[in-house]
Amino acid sequence: MRVYLDHNATTPVDPSVLDAMQPFFSDAYGNASSIHSAGQRARATVDAARTAVAHLVGAKPSEIVFTSGGTEADNLAILGLIDSARAASPRRPHLITTAIEHHAVLNAAEYAAKQGIDVTFIPVSATGVVDPADIRAALRPETLLISVMHANNELGTIQPIEEIASVAAEADVYFHTDAVQSAGKLPLNVNAMGVDLLTLSAHKIYGPKGAGALYVRSGTPIVPQMFGGHHERDRRPGTENVPAIAGFGRAAELAAQHLATADESTRIAQLRDKLEHEILAAVPGARVNDDRAHRVANTTNISFDGVAGEAFVIALDLLGISVSTGAACSSGAIEPSHVLRAIGLTDAQAESSIRFSLGRFTTAAEIDYVASTVKATVERMRSLAPAHAAPTPQR
Ligand SMILES: Cc1ncc(COP(=O)(O)O)c(C=O)c1O
């Protein structure tokens, strides 16, 4: 059996998304900027996809800028806004973000800091939640932008976006949210959320890799981060990736349909809860790291005391299960995740953490298989490393 529980890394392309993309690789290869009929067909497809993506977040189609993915959209939001502020005023802008953002935001913020922008990184609670009062306390007269992700990719924890939006609105500061991990999992409405900028990525919602979008509220000044033609209303140059955008549009339509009935999220949450319950009941020293009261339906992040996460992921992979660990290999060394460190886990706890992220095609039989395989694998690994057999005390 092969079980894929790594949907926060990427999702499979939905068969109906693939159908929507296919013609644009073969017969319908026009450039959306060409005036002939082949070009017009491509343009109509891009426009329809823009409408579908806008609908998913309650925006106007003109407020959607297609990008190469979530990373580019995050960069465009942060650096594009900073560039426009710097062009308008000599004042040095200040940016507020959090310690648990995706690297697309964190590293853009760090780049901005190197360019002389002041950046404040707000800490989070032990379950990964940002306190809006901490954001308020960090405000300065020069604060330009607050960027706080909606749902965290490693924990699934959901941030109090509306409350943070109120803080931003009172201070007359722009507000960006990275909604890559909440799109398709939670209903999104840019007006209800009170955001000026919002990031989406197609491959997290059963669309293709290499497509994403930035929602830019009308009137929000964004300077393009690349130079070229007049595409995307002068906000992002480059010939549109028509097949990927067509797929993104279809994926957004499917996401909106599933959200309208909540069928998918209810089913996935039940399976996730079953998996979590079975693991916690069967494996001593297993502990959930995320905020169980405020998290997306598909994610659980669990530490297994005394188990080396990387070896665990490899052992599970050999048994047909794809999950990911709370540590990444960087320059040959295992680096504990910045998110797990930010919620106060020790390096050892972070390195023993596994993220299970379920999806649209996950079945109950798969969950049974994963629960029993996790239990047996932890027992086997602990018996091979008896020094770690006794669970360490709770944090
Ligand atoms: C929260 C978050 N933001 C941004 C990204 C980057 O998106 P993309 O892979 O489309 O560049 C990811 C992808 O893992 C993510 O989880």
The ligand as an SDF file (V2000), in Angstrom:
LIG
                    3D

 16 16  0  0  0  0  0  0  0  0999 V2000
    2.7410   28.7960    3.9150 C   0  0  0  0  0  0  0  0  0  0  0  0
    3.4460   28.6950    2.6070 C   0  0  0  0  0  0  0  0  0  0  0  0
    3.7640   29.8140    1.9530 N   0  0  0  0  0  0  0  0  0  0  0  0
    4.3940   29.7960    0.7700 C   0  0  0  0  0  0  0  0  0  0  0  0
    4.7380   28.6030    0.1890 C   0  0  0  0  0  0  0  0  0  0  0  0
    5.4640   28.6300   -1.1250 C   0  0  0  0  0  0  0  0  0  0  0  0
    4.6030   28.3200   -2.1800 O   0  0  0  0  0  0  0  0  0  0  0  0
    5.1940   27.7800   -3.5660 P   0  0  0  0  0  0  0  0  0  0  0  0
    5.6600   26.3810   -3.3050 O   0  0  0  0  0  0  0  0  0  0  0  0
    4.0290   27.8460   -4.5130 O   0  0  0  0  0  0  0  0  0  0  0  0
    6.2970   28.6930   -3.9620 O   0  0  0  0  0  0  0  0  0  0  0  0
    4.4400   27.3980    0.8380 C   0  0  0  0  0  0  0  0  0  0  0  0
    4.8560   26.0960    0.2540 C   0  0  0  0  0  0  0  0  0  0  0  0
    5.2650   25.1960    0.9700 O   0  0  0  0  0  0  0  0  0  0  0  0
    3.7670   27.4450    2.0820 C   0  0  0  0  0  0  0  0  0  0  0  0
    3.4500   26.3420    2.7540 O   0  0  0  0  0  0  0  0  0  0  0  0
  1  2  1  0
  2  3  1  0
  2 15  2  0
  3  4  2  0
  4  5  1  0
  5  6  1  0
  5 12  2  0
  6  7  1  0
  7  8  1  0
  8  9  2  0
  8 10  1  0
  8 11  1  0
 12 13  1  0
 12 15  1  0
 13 14  2  0
 15 16  1  0
M  END
$$$$
